[in-house]
């Protein structure tokens, strides 16, 4: 068995930093190494010590770059890779104008497979090694999603959306077919290799009570599956939901009444929450997913991270591509910092990088496998170059601490800062990628 020795500056978190001076919360080794074998981290520590464990290992020297756990994205839409950066609208208009027409294309299995390859290329190019993703309503889109994850041996979570109303006919299932297709996908993919399934009613507006009953039945049958949906992103969305579910106490109560809340539930956005909803989140252990670039892009509102954390609620953080404007978790942290600044809340770079690694892994209940560089965990690793651009290199001439370097990456970093991404120990720059032929580039009309 070939072993690989990665040399560089090693940074991994043991817990969430309690403050800027909480050095016990993380491991930082200036001349460190990771020994990788059979997809796992077999050794971590000072380079001379780890190198002595495997003198015949293949050495890859990444100095002076940082070696960190691969990034984790907890809310992203696989079928929206070609509608990112679609101009001007708020949530409901954006869905009807751009998203729904685009998702109808995923009925074609060949298109779904091609987009799956492109989607995974973008994730790994931006340092993301695990994501919790929405597929389209089509069972074939979820198959394509999981097939590509299997090919790359990535720890991915996803599910076909269930939606039986308030969408184009080509995107509707029924309560029964949504249940049947989801059940078949769970049986085919959940727990196969590194794959996990997420039961995925898109949101209350696009599901009848009968469909949410069926989603709740799936949760009862498969309690180790994840649940993902949307909550309180936009005030018009909230008003529409309340009109569809007049007996519900509030938006979250719709999901709560159908047995969809629990510690494996992720609720995209969760911006405009009522006091009872916050109580319910705290009681059930469900996780809001903070999507800063999307919230700014659609003008949805400001996420109250500190207020929810004060109630013991564990917030995850995510890109929300395609309303989100970047696949980069670094740029996601950039915009998160600004949203929290507007509310007088602080996002220190140590906590920020914990959030997109071990923090999101802990929210998923997967911190024993991902989000860390501990011995025995999966070798999902990102190599970060804090001098990737001229402007970053100029700023780094004045950086004196690890926290300052991380903040440069947080504010100025993007895919150019990703020197390499390893998935289960395999460098993704070596993974074959599908590229469209030049004659497939469409001609653009002036408008």
N, C-alpha and C positions, 0 to 999 in steps of 0.2 A: 504494500500500500504506500503510495507516494504521499509524503508529508510536505507541507508548505510552511515556511517561516516568514511571516510578515514583520518587517522592522519599521518602526516609526515611533512617534509620540502617542502613547496609549491613553485614552480617556474613556472611562465607563462609570456609570452611577450605581451606587449601592442603595440609595434612598433619595427622596426629594430633598434638595438642600433647604435647610431652615432659614438660611440667609447667606450673604456674600462670604462670610467667614467659616461656613460649615464645611471644612475640608474632609471631615469624616464621611460625608455623603457621597464621595466619589473617589475613584482610583485614578491617579495621574502619574505616568511614568515618562520621564523625559527621553530616555533611550530604552524604549520598551519593545516587546515582541509578542506576537501571537503565533502559536503553533497550531496549524489547522490540519486535520486528517479526517477523511470520510465524512465531510460536511459538518464536523463539530470542532469546537475550540478545545484543543487538548492541553494547551499550556498558555499561561499569560504571566508576564513579569518582566524583570530587567533582561535586556537582550542577552548578555553573556550566560545568565542562568538558564533561560529558555533554550538558547541555541545548544547548550550542552545536553539537553534532553534528546535531541534528534540531530546528531552531527551530519547526517546524510540528507536532511531536508532541503528542498529547493528554497533558496533565499530570494525574497523580493524586497528590495530596500526602498521604502516609501519616505525615508527622511527627506526633508524636515516636516512632512505632513502629519496630520492628526489621524489616528485610527480610532474610529468610534463605532458603536453598534449602528446597523442600518436604520434609516428613519422609518417611522410607522405613520400611516395616514388612515384616519378612522372615518372618513366620509368622502367618497369620490364616485363619480358616475362614469362607468366604462363607455356607454354609448354616446357620450358627449364630447369625444375627443376632437370632432370636427365642427363643433359649435362654440368652443371656447373663443372669447373675443368677438362675440356677435353683438352688434351695436344696439345699445340703448333701449332698455325696457325695465320694468319692475317684475317681480316674481311671476305672477300669473300670466301677464302678457308675454314674458320671455319664454315660459313653458309652451304656450300655444303657438308662438311665432317661430321659434327655433327648435326647441327640444323635442317636442312631440313629432314634428315632421322628420327630424333626423333619426329618431328612434325607430320609425317604421322601416328604415333601411336594414335594420338588424334582423328582419325576418329572413333575409338571405344568409344562409350559413357561411357561404364563401366570404361575403362582406364582413360578417362577424369575426371570422377567423383572421382576416387581414387586419382588421381594426384591433383585435386582441394583441397581435404581434406589435403593432405600432404603440398601443397603450402601454404594454410592458416595457418596450424600449424607452418610452418617456419616463416611466417610474424609475427604472434603474439608472438612467442618465442623470436623474435628479437626486439619486442617493436613497430612494425609497425601496425597501425590500419587503414590506408587508403593507397591505391595504385592505380596508373594509369597503367593498364596492357594490354599487347598484348595477345590475345588468338591465337589459330591456325586458319587456313583457314576454318575449319569445324564449322558449326553452332552449332553442339553439344558441342564443346569445350567451346563456350561462354555460352551456357545454363548451363553447369556444373559449370563454373566460377561464374555465377550470383546465381545459386541455393545455392552454398555453402556460398556465401556472405549473402544471405537472411537467411540461417539457423543460421548464427552467428550474424546477424543484424549489419554487417559491412558496412561502407560507402566506397564502392568500385566503381571504374570506369574501364571499359574495353570494348573491341570490338574484333570481329573476323577480322583477317587480310584479306585484299583484295589483291589478287596477281594472275594475269592472264598471266604471262610469266616469263621466266628465273628461273624456279624452276621445281622440279620433277612433273610429270603428276599428281601424287596423291595429290599434294598440290595446284593445280591450280583451280581457279574458272573462271568465265568469267566476262566481264564488267556487263552483265545483272544479272547473278546469284549473283555476289558480291553485287550488289545494292539490289536485292530482299532479300537476306539473312540478310543483314545489316538492311534494313528497317523493316523486321519482328522482328529482335532482339530489335531494338529501340522501336517498339510498345509494345513488351512483357516486356522489362526490364527498359527502361529509365524513371526515376522518380518513379519507384516502390519501396516503402520503401526508403532505403538509396542508392539505386543503380543509377548510371549514365552511359550513353553510350558514347563511343569514336569511331567516324568514323575513320577507321584504314587502309588506304593504306600502306602496309608495308614500301616500299620506292620506289622511282621512277624507279629503275631497274626492279622491279617485277610487275609494272603496266604499261599497255599501255595507251596512251593518252585517249582512249575511257573509260578505267576504271577510270582514274582520273577525267574525265568529270562526270561520274556517282557519284564519291565521292563528287565532288563539288555540284552536284544536291542534294545529301543528306544534305550537309551543309546548302544549301538554304532552304530546307524543314524543317530542324530541327536545327535552329540556336542556341538552348540552349544545343546541344550536344557538346562534346569535339571532337577535332581532334588530332590524334597522328601519327607520322611517324618518319623517320630518315633523317638526313641532314649532309653531309660533315664530315663523321666520318673518312674516309680513302681516300687517294689521288687516288688509283686505282678505288674506288667506284665513285669518282667525275668524273674521266676521262670516265668511262663506261657510266655514266649518260649523260654526254655531248654528247657522241656518239649516244645515243638513242634519245636525244632531241636536235638536232643540231641548232634549231631556238631559243632555250632558251638563254637568256642573261647569265645565270649562273644556278647552281643547284637549288637554292631557287626559281628562276623564274619559274621552272617547276610547283611547287606547287602554286605559286602566280597566274600563268596564268589560273589555274583551280579553283580558288576561295577557296583555302584551308587555307589561312592565316587569322588570327584574334586573339583576346585576349584569345580564348579558345583553341588555337593550341599549341601543345608541340612537339618540334623538337629534338629528341635524338641526342646528341653529339655536333653538330654545332661547330666543331673545326677549320676547314680550310676555313674560311669565307672571301669572297671578300668584298671590301668597299661597293659596291652597295647592297649586301646581308645584311650587317649590317644596312644600311639605311632603307631597307625594313622591317627588324625586328623592328626597332625603330618606323617606321610609322604604322605598322599593330598591334603592341602589342603582337606578337607571342613570345613564350617563348622557348629559348634554354634549354635543359635538360642536365646538367653536370653529366657525368657518370664516375667518376674518376677511380674506380677499373677496369672497362672494358677498358677504354682508355689506362691504363698502361698494362693490360694483353694482349691486342691485338696490342700493340705498335702503337696506332693510332695517338697520339699527345697530346699536352697540351692545355687545355681549357683556354681561356683568359677571366676570370671572370671580372676582373677590367675594362678591355677595353670595354666590353659590358655594364657593369653597368654605366660607364661614359657616355654612349649614352642613358641612361634611359631605358635600356632593363632589364626586370625582369627575371633573370635566376633561374630556379629550380635546384634541385639536386636529384640524383637518384642512385639506385644500378645497374641497367641493368643486373640483373641475367637473363640468364646464362653466358654471356661473363663476366659480373661482377662477382667478386669472393667471395662476401659475401652478405647475406640478411641483414646484420647489417647496419643501417644508422650511427652508431657510427664508424664502420670501413670505411664507405664511407667518413665520415668527416676526418678520419685519412689520407686517401690517397688524399683527396682534399687539405688538408693542405700542403702536400708535393708537389703536382703539382703546387700550387700557390707559394710556397716558391721558386721553380725553376725559377719562372718568377718575383721574387721580389715583390710578392703580399702577403698581410697579411690576414689571416683568424683567427680573434680573437674568442675564445671559446664562448663568448656571442653571436656574430653574427652567429657562427656555429649552436648553438642550436636554435636560432631563425629561421634559414634557414630550418631545418628539421621539424619544427613545424609550427608556424604562417607564416613563409616565404613561404613555399610550399603551405600552405592553401590559402594565399593571391594570389599566382600565379594562383591557381585553381579557384579563386573567391569564396572560401568557408570559409573564415575566420570568418564569422558570425556563423558557425556551428562547425568547427573543428580547431585544431591547437592552441587552447586556453583553459583556464580553467575559463572563465567568466561565471557568472550565466546565465542560460538559454541555454547554448551550450551543445552539445552532450558529454556525459561522457566517452570519449575515453582518457584513462589515462595510462601512463607508470610509473612504480616504479623503480627507478634507484639506484643500489648499487655500490657506488664508491670504495668499498673495497672488491669486489667480488672475487679477486684472491689474493694470497700471495704477488705478486709483486705490485699490486695496493694498498693493505693495507700498505705495506712498504712505498710506495711513499706518500700515504695520511697522514702519520705521520708528514710530513713536509709541507703539504698544509695548507695555512693560509687564503685563500679567496675563495669565490664562484667560481670566474673565474679559479683559480687553480684547484679546484675540477672538474669543467666541462672539463678542458683540460685533466686531467687524464682520464676521461670517453671518451673523444674524441680520444685520442691516444691509450689507453690501453683497452678500453671497447669493449665488444661484447655481445653475447647472455647470457653469464654468469653474466653480469651486470644488466640483466632484472629480477628484483625480482618478478614482476607481471605485467601483461597487462590487462587492463579493456577495453572492447568494449561495449559501451552503458551501462556502469555500471556493466557489468558481467565479473567476473574474468575468464580469458581464461585458467587458469590452471584447471578449473573445467569443461571445455568443452570437451566432449568425442572426442577421436582421433582414427582414424583407423590406425592400425599397421599391416604390412604384417606378415603372419605366418613365423616361423623360416625356414620351409622347402621351403619357396619361395625365400630365398636368393640364387642368382645365383652363380654357381661355376665359378671362374675366370681362364681363360687360361693364361699361361705365354707367354709374348711377348717381 
